[in-house]
Amino acid sequence: RLKTISPRKNYWYRLDFSENKLPETDELVIRFPKYDNITLYFQQDNTIVSAESGRMDRRNSDQPHYAVDFVVSKDQLIEGRYLLAKIQHVYRRKGFRPAMFLHPVIAQLDKTYYTQDDVLGFFPYVLFIGGMLLMIFYSFGIYVMNRDKLFNYYAIYLLTLFLYLEIRIPFFFGPLELKYPVLMHSYNELIQVFVNIAYLWFASYFLNARFDFPKLYKAIRMAIWLLGGIMGIQLLLILSIRFAWVESYVVQFERYFMILFSLIAYVHILLNYKNKIVFFLLIGSLFFMAGGIMAMFQHNIRYMMLGAAIEVFIFSIGMGYRIKVVEKTKQTIENEMNKLRLTALRAQMNPHFIFNSLNSIRAYVLLSETKKASDYLNKFARLIRLILHYSAKDIISLKEELEALALYVELEQMRYREDFGFVLKIGSGVDIENWYVPPLILQPYVENAIVHGLAPKKDAKELLVEVMKCKTKLCFIIRDNGVGRSYSKNTRVIQNHQHKSVAMELTRKRSELTVDHQAENETIRIVDLMNNGQPAGTEVRIKLPVQSDEALN
């Protein structure tokens, strides 16, 4: 017995009424399921004629949205007892269901009114849609309040599920399909692929795949591009009509690809997971996959709705657990910040740098970028420890000075979101292991170059620190391509013209103490760089005596 109807095939169907008791009325309503194209053959004036209709070709606008009806009279039955129908289903394999005949009054009542069974059949759809809408608004509300991107991606994923499954409500989808058959078919085919794209995007962020599962992250990105290409191919095939039957095979490929991809991804996650939160994603996704597979083979979308409902419930618990973990991490970071604030003050660091660094950490926390906040905090703590260690010394090795400087610049790059480039050049003949300088002699000038030179600039920004040997001296060049000192002096937002950096003044005095009878302008020299008469940055040149192990001994 025929169970399914495949695309690109014609099926002949004989409706034999010889053993059926026909109603007393002269007319009969022959009702078919929503096959794409149906041609009904009947007798008229001793000639076989035909009428056409179907899901994709509604000749009669008075058709019900859930079936295809033909109205024939008893005298139109071929040989007084049967009709012939040619059925073609173009777009998708469909389960075969026989046609039925109805009294015209019964057919009209069935089209006009809903039965109790119809209402009960709508209930799961309405319940699912209500729950989905609640979760969408809830997730988006949390995103608005906390700016946690994960909840934004989750809300988008839920919205795609909603757009795919809510349109399945018969009294909503049916009338639209009756009026716009090709458009609604295209929508139905494309949105289910877009659901998978939204899911992969959300899962990637939920798993923190970019850092915790880098190989999986690359695979997800490739899968998203593949699914986007599949959507384009689907649309072209559907609109071509002639090759629309191929689209059903493309959909099948996409479904089996997602099943296989998901199973491989789950195994990879289980073998490499670092946080138990991944189990919420795995368990929820398995329920949704099971529902999707059941819906695919049983031709009943309610299995998918059930799987999606369980998945959303588990994901919601996982999201709540994640909020708890993030809040705990934020509290830990806040406690560490308080400790570092006290330590930094003891180290007599530039208070503006301390304030800005703590604000940067807090900004990462507020944006729920806890990994970046933790990285920044660790580097900031390391810099403070170095400063505390060096503050008890009169001199440190050039290597230690440059390492501390590089760490400081790295923190500033994180604070300015990698807004400027940094190059450190060490000339030949410079012995960074055995030459010594006063601790943190360069940091105030580098800070000044970043804050007052590069920060106000709009286009490409570069900072250069060069160390070289100049005869008997150790020379430093700190060069930026920023706005120049003239701009900084005239811009109150950047720097008040009456302000003079205490740190730079102290550094100047420290450098002078290391030089015997050397004029001030020879120890530290500041040059305004120009390009075609316009400020092109600032260059600071510092000369210090070479202090080596031998000289110190």
N, C-alpha and C positions, 0 to 999 in steps of 0.2 A: 504494500500500500504506500502511496506517495506521502512523504512526511515533510519535505521541504521543497521550495521553489527556488531555483538558482537563476542568477542573472543571465542574460543573453540566450535564453531558451524559451521556446513557445510550448505551452501546455494546452492540450485540447481537453475540454471538460464537457461531459454530456449530462444534462439535467433531465432525468426521466421521471415523468409524473404519472406513469401508467398505474403505479401501485399506491399513489397518494390520493387522498380524498381532498379535492380542491374546494375552496370556499364558494359560496353561492354567487358572489360578485363576479362580474364579467372580467375585472382586471386583477392582476397579480403583481405584487412587488417582489422582484427577485433581488435578494441582498447578498452581495459578495463582500468578503474582507477587503481591506484597502490595498489591493494589488495596484501596481503602477499603471498598467494598461490592460483594459478588458474590452474585448469585442464580442458582443452577444449576437448570435445568428437566430433569426426567427422567420416565420412564414408570413407573407403578406401578398394578397392577390395571386396566390399560387406560385409565388416567387420567393426565393430565399434572400432576405435582406439582412442588414446588420446595423447595429448601433454601438458607438464607442464611448467609453468613459474610463475613469480610473483615478488613482491618487494624483497623478501628474497631469491629468487632462479632464477636468470637471466640466463636461458640456452643460450640465444642468446645475444652476446655482442653488437650487432648492434641495440639494443632496444633504444627507446627514454627514457630519464631519468624521464620524467613526466607521463609516462603511460606504460602499458604492451600490447604489440602487438603480435598477431598471424597472420600468413599468411596462408590462405586456398584457394583452388580452388573451383569453382562452383560445380564441380562434387563430391566434398567431403561433400556437404551438405547432411545431413541425409534425405532420402526420397526426395532429391532435394529441400528441403525448410527450414530446420532448423539445428541449432547446439545446443549442451548441454554444460553447463559449471558448474563446481563445485567450489565454492568460499569459501575460509577459510581465515579469518583475525585473526592471532594468537595474536598479541601484543596489540591491542588497538581497542576500539570501533571506527567505522568510518561511516560517512554518506554514504548511498547507492546512487550510480549514475549508470545509465544503460550504457551498452557497446554501441559502435557505429561501423559502418563499413565505410571504406574509400577506395577510388581508390589508388592503390600503389603509383602513382605519387604524389597525394595530400598528402599522408602520408609522403613521402620522403621530399617534400617541407616543410611540417609543422615541420618536425624534424630538418631540416637544417637551416631554416630562422626564424627570429622573426618578428611577425606582429607589426603594430602600437599599437594595443591593448596590446600586450606583453610588449612593451617598456613603455607604460604608466603605466602598472601594476607594472613594476620594479621601477618606479620613487619614490613612497613612501619609499621603502626599501633603495634606495640610499640616499635620503634626510635624513632619520633617521640615517643611518650609518655615514654619514658625520657629522651630529650634535653630535652624540655620541663620535666619535673620537676626535672632537674638545674639548668637555667637559672633556674627559679622560686626554688629554695632558695638558689642562688648570689646572685641579685639581692637577695633579701630579706635575706640575710646581710650583704651590703655595706651595705644601708640601715641595719640594726641597728648596725653598727660605726661608720659614718660619718655617719648621719642625713642622708644625701643623698636628698631627696624624689624625685628623678628615678628612682632605683633602686626605690623603693617603687611608683611609678606603672608602671614597667616590669614589675615582678613581678606587679602586678594585671593588666596587659595580657596577659602570658604565661599567667596563670591563666585568663583568659577564653578564650584560644585553646585551652588545654588542656581546659577544660570543654566547649567546642564540638566539638573534633575527637576527643578520647579516647572520647566516648560513641558515636562512629561505629563502634567495634570491634563487629563483628556479635555475638560471643558475650557482649558486655556490654549493648549497646543492645537487641538483639532480645528477650531474656527480659523486660526491663523494659517494652518496648513491648507485648509480648504480654499483660502483666498490667495495665498502665496506659496504654492507647493515647492517650487525649486528653491526659493529663498529659505524656507523653513528647513528643507532637507539639507541645504548647505550649512545652515546654522547648526543643526543637530550633529552633523558629521565633524565640523571644525571645532566646536566647543569642547567635545570630549577629548580631543588631542590637546587643546589649550589647558584643560584641567591637569593633564600630566606635566605640562611645562610649568604651571604654577606650583604643582606639588614638588617637582625637582628643585625649583628655586627656593621654596620654603625649607625643604629638607636639607639643602646645602647650608643654609644659614643656621638652622636648628642644630645641626651636627658640628657647626664651626668647621666645616669640611676644608676650608682653605688652609687651615693651620693643623687641624687634628687628623684629617684624611686627605692629604694633598693629591694622591693618585685618584681617589674617588672624586675629588673636586674637579679635576681635569676631565674625567669621564662624564660627570654630570653636565659640564659646559658643552661637551661634544654632543651629548644626548639631546640637550635643549636645541642646539643648532639643527640636529637631524630632524627633530619633531617639527621645528619651524619649516624646514624644507618639505616635510610630508604634508603639512597644511597647505602649502602652496600647490603641490601636486594634486591634492584632493580637489581644491577649488577649480583648477584647470580641467580636471577630468569631469567633474560634475557639470560644469558649464558647457563642455563639449557635447554632451548628450550622447554622441556616437560612441564614445569610449567610457561612458559613465559606469559601465559594468566593471571596468578595471578598478574603479575606486573602492569597491567592496573588498578587493584583495589587498589594496593598500592599507585599508583600515585593519584587516586581519593581521597584516605584517606588523603594524604599529602596536597592536594589542599584545601579540606574542613577544615582540621586542621588549616592551615595557615589563612583561612578566619575567622574562629571562634576565633583563638588566637589573630589576629589583632583587631577584634572588641572589645574583652574584654580588650585588652591593651589600645585601644583608650579611652574607658570609664574610665579606671584607670588613664590615663594621664589627662583627663579633670577634674577629681575629685581631683587630687593632684598636678597639675602643679604649678611651682614657677616662670617660665619665659615664656613670650609670644612667644618665639622663637619656642616652641613646636608646635604651630599651623601651621608652615610651613611644618613640618613633617606630621602632621595629614592630612592636606588638600591634599598634594601631594600624600600621600599613598592611600587616598581614591580614587583618580582618577586612580591610577595604579590598585587598586583592582577592580574597576568598569570595567576597560578595560580587565583585566584578566578574570573576570566572563563572560563578553560578548563574549570573544574569546572562552571560554570553551563551552558555550552553542550554539554559532553560528558557531563554527568550522571555525573561520576566525581570523588569527593571527594579522590582521591589527588593530583590536580593542585594543589588548594589546600594539601594537606599539604606537597608539595614546595616550593611558593612560600613557605609560612610558614616552613619549615625554612631556606631561603636567607635570608629576611628576618631571622629571629632571629640567624643567623650574622653577617650584615652589621651589624645593630644592636649585637650584642655587641662587634664590633670598634670601632664608633663610641663605645660606652660606655667602652671601654678608652682610646680616644683622648681622650675627654672627661676621664677621671680624670687622665691625664697633663697636660692643659692646666690643669685646676683646681689640681693640685699645684704646677705651675710658677707659676701666679698667686699661690697661697698663699705660696710661697717669696719671690716678688717683694714681696708685701705685708709679710711678716715682715722682709725687709731694709730696706724703707722705714720700718717701725715702729722698728727699731733706730736708724736715722739720726735719726728725729724725736724719739726718746727723749733722745738726746744734745743735740739742738738745743733741746728744750723745757727741759731742765735748765739749759742755758746762759741761757735766757730767764727763769729763776727763776719759772716758773709754779707754781701750786698743785700740789704733788705728787699730791694725791688726784685732782684733775681729770685729770692726765696718766695716772695709773694706771687710772682708770675708763674713759678714752677708749681706751686701748690694749686694755683688756679687752673693750670693746664691739666694737672692730675684730676682735679674736681670736674673739669669739663669732660674728660674722657669717661669719668664715672657717670655723669649725668646722661651722657650719650650711650651708656651701657657698653662702652668699649673697654671692658674690664681688663682684657689682655694687654691693650696698649697702656692703660692706666698702671697696670702692674709692672710692665717694662719700664715705663717712665719713672715709677717709684723706685725700682731697683737701681736704675742708673743714677737717679738723684741721691739715693742713700749712699751709693758708692762714691760719688763726688764729694759728698759731705765728709765721709770717712777719710778720704784722701786729704781734704783741706784740714781736718782736725789733726791728722798725722803730720802734715807739712808745717802746720802753724807753730809747732814746737821747734822747728829747725830754722837755722839762718840761711842755709843753702840746700838745694836738692839737685839731683842729676838732671841734665837736660832731657834725658829720656822720660823721667818722671814728670817734668814740667810739660812736655809735649803730650804725654798720655792724658794728664789732667785737662789740658786745653782741648784735646780732641773729644774727651767725654763731655766737657761743657758745651762745645759746639754741637755735638750730637743731640744734647738735650734741647738746645735752642732750635735746631732743625725740627725736632718733634713738636715743639711748641708752635712754631710757625708753619707746621704741616709741610715740611721739606720745601719751604718757599725759596731757599737759596742754595747754591752749590758751595762746596768747601774743598779747597786744595791745600795740602801741606807739602811743601818742598824742603828737602834737606840736602844742602850742597855737599859736594865731595870734600873730604878732609875734615868734616865735622864729626867729632867723636861724642855721640850722645850718651854713651855709657860712662865716660870718665871726665866730661866737662860739667861744670856746675853753675847754677844761676840762683838768684833769690827766688823763693817759692811764689808761684802765681804772678810772675812779673808781667806776663803778656795778657792775662785774662781781662783786665779792665779795658784795654784798648780794643780787644776783639769784641767785647760786649758793646762798646761805644760804636764800633763799625756796624754791628748787626742792628742795634736798636735805633741809632740815629742816622745811619747811612743807608742800610739796605731795606729796613722795614717800610719807610715811606715810598720806596720806589715801586713802580707798577710792572715793569717788564723784567727781563732776565737779570738775575742777581748772582754775583759771584764774590766769594771771599777767599783771599789768598794769604797764607802765612808762609813766609820763606825764611829759612835759617841758613846762614852761610858764614864762612870765615873770611874776614876782611883784614888781611895782614896779621896783626897781633890782636885783633878785636873779634868778638863774636857779634855778628850783625843779624838783626831781625827786621823783616819787612812785613807789615800788616797792611794789605791793600784791599779796598772794596770799590766796587763800581756803582756806589750809591748816589744819593742826591747831593752830597757835598756839604761842607760846613756852612756855607752861606744860606742854603735852604733851611738847615736845622735851626740856625740862629733866628731866622725870620718867621719860623713856624712855631707858634706857642704850643700847639698840640703835641709836637714832637719834642721840643726842648725850649724852655724859657731862655732868652738870650743872656740873662743875668746868672744863669745856673752854671756852675763849674763842678765837674765830677770830682768828688772827694777822693774816690778810689784812684782816679788817674793822677791826681795831685800827690797822693801818698806814694804811688808807684814811681812817679818822677823823682821824688825825694829819695826813695830807696835805691833807685838806679844811680843817682848822683853820689850816694855814699859809697858805692862800689868803685868809683872812679877817682883817681887822685888828680886834683887840680885840673879838672876838665870842665870847660865851659858848659853851661846848661844846654844851649842850643846844639851842642855837639853830641850830647848824650842821647837826647830824644828830639827828633825833628819831625814836624807834621807838614806834609805837602798837599796842597789842594790840586787835584788833577783836573785838567781842562781838555775839552774837545771842541774845536771850532768856537772857542770863546764861551762855551757852556760848561757848567760843573759836570765832571765825569767821575767823581768819587774822591776818596781821600787815601793818602798813603802815610803811614807812620813808620819812621826808621829809628831803630833803637840800637845803640852800640854799647856793649859791655865788655869788660876785660875777660879774656879766656882764663877761667879758673879750673885747673886740672888737678888730678891727684897729686902730681909732683909739686905744683905751686902751693897747694894747701899744706902738704907735708913740710 
